Amino acid sequence: MATPARPLHARWAGVGSALALACGLGSAWPALAQTAALPATSDEVTIVNGCPLWPYAQCPGADLRHADLSAKDLRGVNFRGAQLARADLRHANLAGAVLDDADLTAVRAYALNAPGVSLRRATLVGANLEMARLFRADLRDANLSAASLEAARLNLVNFSGARLTNANLQESKFVGSQLQNADLRGAWLRFTIFPDANLTGCTGCPEGW
């Protein structure tokens, strides 16, 4: 009597299905990757007075006074000349952003992450920048009178010509910073350090650094 054929199709059915699935996913992968790279939809983006609050947004002169920007990813944005008085920037990311000539009076920016930010001639009177990370920021000719930069990381920041009168600078680290012709009269300098900083022409800067 002839031996019945062995049901090979059943044995390999699972493998065939797996291969088919893998092939299908392989062909679909570029589409999936493209979908993941798409910009956020309008439903996911906060827009304030016509300014979309996403990375690299172009919003020069925008009116963002009192806006809640806390924890927003705003790296690379152009806020040149923008109005940000009393805005909430706590824990926000402004790495590489441009805020030259912007008004940030009394802004709340505790633990702001802003390495490389440009704040030339910006107004930061009474701003709270405690624990901020401002490595290599450009603050030339900025007004930080009565601002608080307590425990801020200010490595290699350019404060040339900046006004820091009556500012709270205790425990701040001005490592390698540029403070030529800056004004620190009345600033609180408890435990503040200035290793390798350029203090040429600085008014109110401590001696011995």
N, C-alpha and C positions, 0 to 999 in steps of 0.2 A: 504494500500500500504506500502510495506516495506521501511523503511528509509534508504537512501543510506549510505554506509560506509563513515566515515569521513577520509579525506586524511592525516592520521597521518604521512605517509612517507615524505610528503613535510615539515611538521612542524619540524621534527627531522633531516632533511637532513643536515642543517647547522651544527648542533651539532655533527653529525656523522663525517662530514668532519673535524671539529676542532679536534675531538678525534683522528682521523686517522693521522692528521698532527702532533699532539703532540706525538703520539706513534712513528711516523717516526723520529721526531727530537730526541726523547729520545734514540732511538737505534743508531742514527748517532752521538750523542754528544761526545762519547769517541773519535771517529775518528776526529771530529772537534778540540777537545782539543789537540789531539796528533799533528795535523797539526800545530796548533798555537805554540807548544813547539819546533818545529823543528828548527835547527840552520839556520841562514841566508844562502841564496844561494850565489854562487860565484858572481852572478850579483850584490849583495847587499853589498859585502865586498870589502874594499880597500886593495889591496896587494901591498906592497912596497918592492922591492928587496927580494921577497920570504916570507915576513912577513905579515900574515893576520892581519889586524888591527881590532880585535874584542876582547871581554872580555876573559881573561885567556889565551891569545895566548902565545906560547912558542917561543920567538925570542931572545935568548941570543946572544950577539955579532952582532946583526943586524945593517945594515948600513941604518940609517934613517936621515942622515944629510940633512937639509933644507926641510924635509918632512912636508907636511901640515897635522897636526894631530888635528887641532882645533875642539873643541866640540866633539871629538871622545870618545866613551865609551871604555876605556882601563883598566877597573878595573881588578886587579889581574894578569896583564900581567907579563911575565918574560922578562925584557929588561936588564938583567945583562950584564954588559960590552958592551952595545950597543953604537953606535955612533949616537948621537942626536944633534950635534952642529948646532945651528941656526934653529932648528926645531920649528914649530909653534904649541904650546900646549895651546893656549888660550882657556879657558873655557872647557878644556878636563877633563875627569874623570880618575884619576890614583889611585883610592882608593885601598889600599892593594897591589899595584904593587911593583915589585922588580927591582930596577935600581942600584944595588950596582956596583961600579967601572965604571959606565957609564959616557960618556962624553956629558954633556949638556951645553957646552960653548955657551954663548950668546943666550940661548934658550928663546923664547918668551912664557911665561906661565902666562900671566895675568889672574887672577881669576881662576887659576887651582884648581880643587877639588881633593885633594890627602891625605885624612886621612889615617894614617897607612902605608904610602909609605915608602919603605926602599931605602935610597940613601947613604949608607955607602961608604965612600971614593970616592964618585962621584965628578966630576968636574963641577961646576956651575959658573965658572968665568964669570962675566958680565951678568948673567941671569936676566931676568925680571920676578920676582915672586910677583909683586904687587897684593894685594888683594887675594893672594892664601890662601887656607885653608889646613893647614898641620898638623892638630891635630894628636898627637902621632906618628909623623913621626920619622924615624931613620936617622939622618944626622951625625952620628959619623965620625969624621975625613974627612968630606967633605970639599971641597974648594969652598967657596962662595965669594971670593975676588971681590970687586967692583960690587957685585950683588945688585939688588934692591928688598927688601922685604917690601916696604912701605905698611903700613896698613895690613900686613899679619897676619893671625891668627895662632899663633905658640904654642898653649896650649899643654903642656906636650911633646914637641918635645925634642929629645935627640941630642944636639949639642956638646957633649963631644969631645974635641980635634979638633973641626971644625975651619976653618979659615974664618972669616968674616971681614977681614981688608978692610977698605975703602968702606964698604957696606952701602947702604941706608936702615936704619932700622927705620926711623921715623914713629911714630904711630903704630909700630908693638907691638904685645902683647905676651910676653914670659911668660905666666901664667904657673907656675909649671914646666918650662922647665929646662933641664939639660945643663949647660954651663961650666962644669968642664974643666979646661985647654983649653978653647976656646980662640981665639984671635980676639978681636974686635977693635984693634988699628985703629984709623982713621975713625971708623964707625960713621955715622950720627944718633944720638940718640934723636932727637927732639920728645918729647911727647911719647917716647918709655917706656913701663912699664915692670917690672920684678917681679910681685908679686909671692911669694913662689918659685921663681927660685933658683936653686943651682948654685952659682957663684964661687965656690971654685976653686982657681987657675986660674980664668979667667983674661986674660990680656985685659985691656981697658974697662972692664965692670964698670958700675957706682957703687958707694958706696951707702949704705943706704937702700938697698933692702934686 
